[in-house]
Amino acid sequence: MSITNQQVAGHAFLRALYEDGYYPDHVVDRGRAILLRLCERIEAERPADLPALYALTDAATEEFNTLEAEFEAAGSEIETVAREEIAEDFSFVASAYGFPHADTEELIAVREW
């Protein structure tokens, strides 16, 4: 499935991580893929309210929890800069799909990083 939301389709996910050599591109690529899958799920399932959106973002956040081990194996980690960048992209996604007032902490509530 391809993304139909033009705002999302043109967004450079995890840009700050790609620009910083501390974060290996092949792992950041996997993080970007998680966010794109989240967008695809939102477009397919069309959550009607914030609890439905949070259920989808919880699943994506769990994927980032698993990705933490890959960052560590590559000599990196999801630390302050990465946490903020990931959180900002979750917030961007929520806003782009009609949930501008979604709480960023709720979007990533199940994070372990």
Secondary structure, DSSP 8 states (H G I E B T S, - for coil): -----HHHHT--TTHHHHHSTTS-HHHHHHHHHHHHHHHHHHHHH---SHHHHHHHHHHHHHHHHHHHHHHHHTT----HHHHHHHHHHHHHHHHHTT-TT--HHHHTTT---
